[in-house]
């Protein structure tokens, strides 16, 4: 892996396809520890393959940033499952994947959260919004025209997820309303046609750079 560099006040988001050749898959899978392979075994075959590809890509990118061999990287996990690199405080990261697309966010000086969704019809959209979103967000969705409501929901969802992940929380963990940070800022972007994504980090002095990985 080529040496990579992160600058202060910078957030990098790497965009990668998770549908890879068998040779590429085998190379990525070789750097994974037993516990990540065991976790993949609990998923459906397609989800397991994409999970292992995503974890292999993450390890190769962290190799580029840290110089630590991919197979020797070790993670701890927060209460909501967010991974943290053991023994290296100079880089913070987060990952997200939807369908065949993976996003990998990195920052040298602040926590970061990223989320991506493929643009698709959301079943029982207002029921989901009522369960997980604020009253203001729900009211805004109700006021949105039916033709635009699905896209508006996905935009709100990725922003909410990215901001929670920047705080080390999760929408499914029940921790989303505990001591929220007020200094988070986020950026919405389109990593690929038919996908919507958001990245969030503390303060507003950071710049977003997106980097496309070769398939």
C-alpha positions as CSV (number, residue, x, y, z in Angstrom):
1,X,0.0,0.0,0.0
2,X,1.3,3.4,-0.9
3,X,2.1,5.7,2.0
4,X,-0.8,8.1,2.7
5,X,-0.9,11.4,4.6
6,X,-3.5,13.2,6.6
7,X,-3.3,17.0,7.2
8,X,-4.5,18.9,10.3
9,X,-8.1,20.2,9.8
10,X,-8.7,17.7,7.1
11,X,-11.2,14.8,6.8
12,X,-10.6,12.3,4.0
13,X,-13.3,10.0,2.8
14,X,-12.2,7.1,0.6
15,X,-14.9,5.6,-1.7
16,X,-14.6,2.0,-2.8
17,X,-16.6,-0.7,-4.5
18,X,-17.2,-3.8,-2.3
19,X,-17.8,-6.0,-5.3
20,X,-14.3,-7.2,-6.2
21,X,-12.7,-10.0,-8.1
22,X,-12.1,-13.3,-6.3
23,X,-8.3,-12.7,-6.3
24,X,-8.8,-9.3,-4.7
25,X,-11.2,-10.8,-2.2
26,X,-8.8,-13.5,-1.2
27,X,-6.0,-10.9,-0.8
28,X,-8.1,-8.7,1.5
29,X,-9.4,-11.7,3.5
30,X,-5.9,-12.8,4.3
31,X,-5.2,-9.8,6.5
32,X,-8.3,-10.3,8.7
33,X,-8.0,-11.7,12.2
34,X,-10.1,-14.8,13.2
35,X,-12.7,-12.7,15.1
36,X,-13.6,-10.6,12.0
37,X,-13.9,-13.8,9.9
38,X,-16.1,-15.3,12.5
39,X,-18.3,-12.3,12.6
40,X,-18.7,-12.5,8.8
41,X,-19.9,-16.1,9.2
42,X,-23.0,-14.8,11.0
43,X,-24.1,-12.9,7.9
44,X,-25.6,-13.9,4.6
45,X,-23.1,-14.9,1.9
46,X,-23.2,-11.6,0.0
47,X,-23.2,-9.5,3.2
48,X,-20.3,-11.6,4.5
49,X,-18.2,-11.1,1.4
50,X,-18.8,-7.4,1.4
51,X,-18.1,-7.1,5.2
52,X,-14.7,-8.9,4.7
53,X,-13.9,-6.7,1.7
54,X,-14.7,-3.6,3.7
55,X,-12.6,-4.7,6.6
56,X,-9.7,-5.6,4.4
57,X,-9.8,-2.2,2.6
58,X,-9.9,-0.4,6.0
59,X,-6.9,-2.3,7.1
60,X,-5.0,-1.5,3.9
61,X,-5.8,2.2,4.2
62,X,-4.7,2.2,7.8
63,X,-1.5,0.6,6.8
64,X,-1.0,3.5,4.4
65,X,-1.6,6.1,7.1
66,X,0.3,4.4,9.9
67,X,2.9,2.0,8.4
68,X,1.6,-0.8,10.6
69,X,1.1,-4.0,8.7
70,X,-2.5,-4.6,7.9
71,X,-2.7,-8.0,9.6
72,X,-1.1,-6.6,12.9
73,X,-3.7,-3.8,13.4
74,X,-5.8,-4.2,16.5
75,X,-9.1,-2.5,17.3
76,X,-11.1,-1.9,20.4
77,X,-14.8,-1.1,20.2
78,X,-17.0,1.5,21.8
79,X,-20.4,0.8,23.4
80,X,-22.1,1.3,20.0
81,X,-19.5,-0.8,18.1
82,X,-17.4,2.0,16.7
83,X,-13.8,0.7,16.2
84,X,-10.8,2.5,17.6
85,X,-7.2,1.7,16.5
86,X,-5.1,0.4,19.5
87,X,-1.8,2.1,20.1
88,X,-2.1,4.9,17.6
89,X,-3.8,8.1,18.7
90,X,-2.8,10.1,15.6
91,X,-5.7,8.9,13.5
92,X,-9.4,8.6,13.9
93,X,-11.7,6.8,11.5
94,X,-15.1,5.5,10.7
95,X,-16.6,3.3,8.0
96,X,-20.0,2.8,6.4
97,X,-21.3,0.7,3.6
98,X,-24.6,0.3,1.7
99,X,-25.2,-2.2,-1.1
100,X,-21.9,-2.5,-3.0
101,X,-20.4,0.8,-1.9
102,X,-18.0,1.4,1.1
103,X,-17.0,4.7,2.6
104,X,-13.9,5.1,4.8
105,X,-13.4,8.4,6.7
106,X,-10.2,9.5,8.4
107,X,-9.1,12.5,10.4
108,X,-5.9,13.2,12.4
109,X,-7.2,15.5,15.0
110,X,-10.9,14.8,15.8
111,X,-13.5,12.1,15.9
112,X,-15.3,11.5,12.6
113,X,-18.5,9.8,11.6
114,X,-19.7,8.8,8.1
115,X,-22.8,7.2,6.7
116,X,-24.0,6.2,3.2
117,X,-27.3,4.9,1.8
118,X,-28.2,3.8,-1.7
119,X,-31.2,5.7,-3.0
120,X,-34.1,3.2,-2.8
121,X,-37.7,3.3,-1.6
122,X,-37.9,3.2,2.2
123,X,-40.8,1.1,3.4
124,X,-43.1,2.6,6.1
125,X,-40.9,5.7,5.9
126,X,-43.0,7.9,8.3
127,X,-43.1,5.1,10.9
128,X,-39.4,4.8,10.8
129,X,-39.0,8.6,11.1
130,X,-41.4,8.7,14.0
131,X,-39.4,6.2,15.9
132,X,-35.9,7.6,15.3
133,X,-36.1,11.2,14.3
134,X,-36.8,14.4,16.2
135,X,-40.2,16.1,16.1
136,X,-38.8,18.8,13.8
137,X,-37.3,16.3,11.4
138,X,-40.6,14.4,11.3
139,X,-42.6,17.5,10.8
140,X,-40.3,18.5,7.9
141,X,-40.8,15.1,6.3
142,X,-44.6,15.3,6.6
143,X,-44.5,18.8,5.0
144,X,-42.4,17.5,2.1
145,X,-44.2,16.5,-1.1
146,X,-44.7,12.7,-1.5
147,X,-42.5,12.8,-4.6
148,X,-39.5,14.2,-2.6
149,X,-40.1,12.6,0.7
150,X,-38.0,9.5,0.2
151,X,-35.0,11.5,-0.9
152,X,-35.5,13.9,2.0
153,X,-35.7,11.0,4.5
154,X,-32.4,9.5,3.2
155,X,-30.7,12.8,3.5
156,X,-31.9,13.3,7.1
157,X,-31.0,9.7,7.9
158,X,-27.3,9.8,6.7
159,X,-26.8,13.2,8.5
160,X,-28.3,11.8,11.7
161,X,-26.2,8.6,11.5
162,X,-22.9,10.4,10.7
163,X,-23.4,12.8,13.6
164,X,-24.2,10.0,16.0
165,X,-21.2,8.0,14.8
166,X,-18.9,11.0,15.3
167,X,-20.0,11.0,18.9
168,X,-19.4,7.2,19.2
169,X,-23.1,6.5,19.4
170,X,-25.6,4.5,17.4
171,X,-29.2,5.0,16.3
172,X,-29.9,1.4,17.3
173,X,-28.1,1.5,20.7
174,X,-30.5,3.8,22.6
175,X,-27.7,6.2,23.3
176,X,-28.5,8.8,20.6
177,X,-30.1,11.3,23.1
178,X,-27.4,11.1,25.8
179,X,-25.3,14.3,26.1
180,X,-25.4,15.3,22.5
181,X,-22.5,17.4,21.2
182,X,-23.5,20.8,19.9
183,X,-20.4,21.7,18.0
184,X,-20.6,19.0,15.3
185,X,-20.8,20.1,11.7
186,X,-21.6,17.8,8.7
187,X,-21.3,17.8,4.9
188,X,-23.6,16.0,2.5
189,X,-22.2,14.6,-0.7
190,X,-22.8,12.1,-3.5
191,X,-20.1,9.5,-3.5
192,X,-21.5,7.8,-6.6
193,X,-24.7,8.2,-8.6
194,X,-27.7,6.8,-6.8
195,X,-26.0,7.1,-3.4
196,X,-26.2,9.8,-0.7
197,X,-23.7,10.2,2.1
198,X,-22.8,12.5,5.0
199,X,-19.7,13.0,7.1
200,X,-19.6,14.7,10.5
201,X,-16.9,16.0,12.8
202,X,-16.5,18.5,15.6
203,X,-16.1,22.2,14.9
204,X,-16.3,23.8,11.4
205,X,-12.7,24.4,10.5
206,X,-12.2,21.1,8.7
207,X,-12.1,20.5,4.9
208,X,-13.6,17.4,3.2
209,X,-11.6,15.5,0.6
210,X,-13.1,12.5,-1.2
211,X,-10.8,9.9,-2.8
212,X,-12.0,7.2,-5.2
213,X,-10.2,3.9,-4.9
214,X,-9.6,1.8,-8.0
215,X,-11.7,-1.3,-8.2
